[in-house]
Amino acid sequence: MILYAKWQDGYEAQITTEEFRRACRCAHCTGESVGDKIFSRPKPVKNEPGVFQLESLTPVGNYAVQAAWANGHDTGIYTWDYFREVFEKNNLDTPEKLEAAKAKELTESKKIKLDVL
């Protein structure tokens, strides 16, 4: 899935929802510690159904946006500055990058198998 954004200064970018999800900075994804005390270790994003399927983006005050994903993950908050940084870093800014992302999405979507008992 491709996520598109346009800013008031005219900057436009598009990235994969996979890259957006992998950029999550919540405590679940990055771990949580205070000083030397570790409360939780980082948990890698696994390629499982719904993990890269963006359900919604909700504004958080005037400073951020919160993403909700189809697998239930919804604790990631992206400040507007970080949101832009993620887009600048992962922009599909050439036709080749965009086509490669679309091809990868089609290939990987065929790999999901669901066995129903």
Short mmCIF file of the C-alpha atoms (twelve columns), coordinates in Angstrom:
data_MODEL
# 
_entry.id   MODEL 
# 
loop_
_atom_site.group_PDB 
_atom_site.id 
_atom_site.type_symbol 
_atom_site.label_atom_id 
_atom_site.label_alt_id 
_atom_site.label_comp_id 
_atom_site.label_asym_id 
_atom_site.label_seq_id 
_atom_site.Cartn_x 
_atom_site.Cartn_y 
_atom_site.Cartn_z 
_atom_site.pdbx_PDB_model_num 
ATOM 1   C CA . MET A 1   0.000   0.000   0.000   1 
ATOM 2   C CA . ILE A 2   1.313   3.455   -0.878  1 
ATOM 3   C CA . LEU A 3   0.830   6.459   1.430   1 
ATOM 4   C CA . TYR A 4   0.871   9.927   -0.168  1 
ATOM 5   C CA . ALA A 5   1.330   13.263  1.619   1 
ATOM 6   C CA . LYS A 6   1.566   16.870  0.502   1 
ATOM 7   C CA . TRP A 7   2.753   19.728  2.703   1 
ATOM 8   C CA . GLN A 8   1.825   23.399  2.576   1 
ATOM 9   C CA . ASP A 9   5.342   24.299  1.405   1 
ATOM 10  C CA . GLY A 10  4.691   22.267  -1.746  1 
ATOM 11  C CA . TYR A 11  6.737   19.182  -0.817  1 
ATOM 12  C CA . GLU A 12  5.059   15.955  -1.928  1 
ATOM 13  C CA . ALA A 13  6.123   12.414  -1.185  1 
ATOM 14  C CA . GLN A 14  4.856   8.871   -1.228  1 
ATOM 15  C CA . ILE A 15  6.114   5.932   0.782   1 
ATOM 16  C CA . THR A 16  5.061   2.373   1.425   1 
ATOM 17  C CA . THR A 17  2.961   1.736   4.494   1 
ATOM 18  C CA . GLU A 18  5.579   -0.886  5.388   1 
ATOM 19  C CA . GLU A 19  8.261   1.805   5.715   1 
ATOM 20  C CA . PHE A 20  5.839   3.997   7.657   1 
ATOM 21  C CA . ARG A 21  5.017   1.144   10.068  1 
ATOM 22  C CA . ARG A 22  8.675   0.230   10.530  1 
ATOM 23  C CA . ALA A 23  9.375   3.863   11.521  1 
ATOM 24  C CA . CYS A 24  7.084   3.575   14.572  1 
ATOM 25  C CA . ARG A 25  8.788   4.923   17.696  1 
ATOM 26  C CA . CYS A 26  6.355   3.668   20.336  1 
ATOM 27  C CA . ALA A 27  7.642   1.854   23.433  1 
ATOM 28  C CA . HIS A 28  6.345   -1.471  22.108  1 
ATOM 29  C CA . CYS A 29  8.417   -1.164  18.923  1 
ATOM 30  C CA . THR A 30  11.549  0.544   20.258  1 
ATOM 31  C CA . GLY A 31  11.612  -0.743  23.825  1 
ATOM 32  C CA . GLU A 32  11.324  1.292   26.989  1 
ATOM 33  C CA . SER A 33  13.937  2.188   29.575  1 
ATOM 34  C CA . VAL A 34  14.570  4.808   32.217  1 
ATOM 35  C CA . GLY A 35  18.219  5.265   33.066  1 
ATOM 36  C CA . ASP A 36  19.726  1.804   33.405  1 
ATOM 37  C CA . LYS A 37  16.393  0.112   34.090  1 
ATOM 38  C CA . ILE A 38  14.946  -1.689  31.060  1 
ATOM 39  C CA . PHE A 39  11.175  -2.172  31.160  1 
ATOM 40  C CA . SER A 40  10.750  -3.761  27.742  1 
ATOM 41  C CA . ARG A 41  13.002  -4.676  24.846  1 
ATOM 42  C CA . PRO A 42  12.305  -3.646  21.246  1 
ATOM 43  C CA . LYS A 43  9.956   -5.968  19.380  1 
ATOM 44  C CA . PRO A 44  10.672  -6.381  15.679  1 
ATOM 45  C CA . VAL A 45  7.857   -5.808  13.219  1 
ATOM 46  C CA . LYS A 46  6.951   -9.220  11.839  1 
ATOM 47  C CA . ASN A 47  5.461   -9.703  8.392   1 
ATOM 48  C CA . GLU A 48  2.036   -10.933 9.466   1 
ATOM 49  C CA . PRO A 49  -1.479  -10.241 8.173   1 
ATOM 50  C CA . GLY A 50  -2.555  -6.640  8.719   1 
ATOM 51  C CA . VAL A 51  0.760   -5.387  10.076  1 
ATOM 52  C CA . PHE A 52  1.320   -3.026  7.113   1 
ATOM 53  C CA . GLN A 53  -2.350  -2.293  6.397   1 
ATOM 54  C CA . LEU A 54  -2.997  1.251   7.604   1 
ATOM 55  C CA . GLU A 55  -6.536  1.643   8.939   1 
ATOM 56  C CA . SER A 56  -6.445  5.306   9.973   1 
ATOM 57  C CA . LEU A 57  -4.368  8.381   10.769  1 
ATOM 58  C CA . THR A 58  -5.788  10.521  13.566  1 
ATOM 59  C CA . PRO A 59  -4.500  13.969  14.543  1 
ATOM 60  C CA . VAL A 60  -3.134  14.246  18.090  1 
ATOM 61  C CA . GLY A 61  -3.583  17.847  19.138  1 
ATOM 62  C CA . ASN A 62  -1.706  20.170  16.805  1 
ATOM 63  C CA . TYR A 63  1.604   18.351  17.014  1 
ATOM 64  C CA . ALA A 64  1.276   14.780  15.752  1 
ATOM 65  C CA . VAL A 65  -0.669  12.014  14.051  1 
ATOM 66  C CA . GLN A 66  -1.468  8.553   15.435  1 
ATOM 67  C CA . ALA A 67  -1.520  5.526   13.166  1 
ATOM 68  C CA . ALA A 68  -3.851  2.556   13.615  1 
ATOM 69  C CA . TRP A 69  -3.047  -0.695  11.819  1 
ATOM 70  C CA . ALA A 70  -5.246  -3.643  10.849  1 
ATOM 71  C CA . ASN A 71  -3.383  -5.974  13.240  1 
ATOM 72  C CA . GLY A 72  -4.462  -3.802  16.203  1 
ATOM 73  C CA . HIS A 73  -1.245  -1.828  16.735  1 
ATOM 74  C CA . ASP A 74  -2.184  1.777   17.472  1 
ATOM 75  C CA . THR A 75  0.314   3.175   19.981  1 
ATOM 76  C CA . GLY A 76  2.643   4.896   17.502  1 
ATOM 77  C CA . ILE A 77  2.518   8.684   17.473  1 
ATOM 78  C CA . TYR A 78  4.408   10.540  14.747  1 
ATOM 79  C CA . THR A 79  5.102   14.222  15.434  1 
ATOM 80  C CA . TRP A 80  4.606   16.319  12.310  1 
ATOM 81  C CA . ASP A 81  8.383   16.864  12.077  1 
ATOM 82  C CA . TYR A 82  9.053   13.122  12.364  1 
ATOM 83  C CA . PHE A 83  6.224   12.347  9.921   1 
ATOM 84  C CA . ARG A 84  7.953   14.583  7.362   1 
ATOM 85  C CA . GLU A 85  11.364  13.057  8.158   1 
ATOM 86  C CA . VAL A 86  10.012  9.553   7.503   1 
ATOM 87  C CA . PHE A 87  8.604   10.668  4.156   1 
ATOM 88  C CA . GLU A 88  11.817  12.435  3.126   1 
ATOM 89  C CA . LYS A 89  13.923  9.395   4.039   1 
ATOM 90  C CA . ASN A 90  11.705  6.827   2.283   1 
ATOM 91  C CA . ASN A 91  10.240  8.814   -0.620  1 
ATOM 92  C CA . LEU A 92  9.432   6.788   -3.729  1 
ATOM 93  C CA . ASP A 93  10.675  9.725   -5.772  1 
ATOM 94  C CA . THR A 94  11.369  7.964   -9.056  1 
ATOM 95  C CA . PRO A 95  9.095   5.873   -11.275 1 
ATOM 96  C CA . GLU A 96  11.488  2.942   -10.766 1 
ATOM 97  C CA . LYS A 97  11.189  3.066   -6.963  1 
ATOM 98  C CA . LEU A 98  7.422   3.345   -7.160  1 
ATOM 99  C CA . GLU A 99  7.091   0.424   -9.566  1 
ATOM 100 C CA . ALA A 100 9.441   -1.707  -7.448  1 
ATOM 101 C CA . ALA A 101 7.340   -0.984  -4.348  1 
ATOM 102 C CA . LYS A 102 4.130   -1.890  -6.167  1 
ATOM 103 C CA . ALA A 103 5.669   -5.094  -7.535  1 
ATOM 104 C CA . LYS A 104 6.907   -6.086  -4.063  1 
ATOM 105 C CA . GLU A 105 3.444   -5.494  -2.641  1 
ATOM 106 C CA . LEU A 106 1.842   -7.750  -5.257  1 
ATOM 107 C CA . THR A 107 4.445   -10.475 -4.748  1 
ATOM 108 C CA . GLU A 108 4.229   -10.421 -0.953  1 
ATOM 109 C CA . SER A 109 0.451   -10.256 -0.834  1 
ATOM 110 C CA . LYS A 110 0.374   -13.614 -2.586  1 
ATOM 111 C CA . LYS A 111 2.511   -15.176 0.177   1 
ATOM 112 C CA . ILE A 112 -0.118  -14.826 2.896   1 
ATOM 113 C CA . LYS A 113 -1.885  -18.102 3.482   1 
ATOM 114 C CA . LEU A 114 -4.741  -18.655 5.889   1 
ATOM 115 C CA . ASP A 115 -5.663  -22.150 6.976   1 
ATOM 116 C CA . VAL A 116 -9.165  -22.400 8.356   1 
ATOM 117 C CA . LEU A 117 -10.038 -25.460 10.410  1 
# 
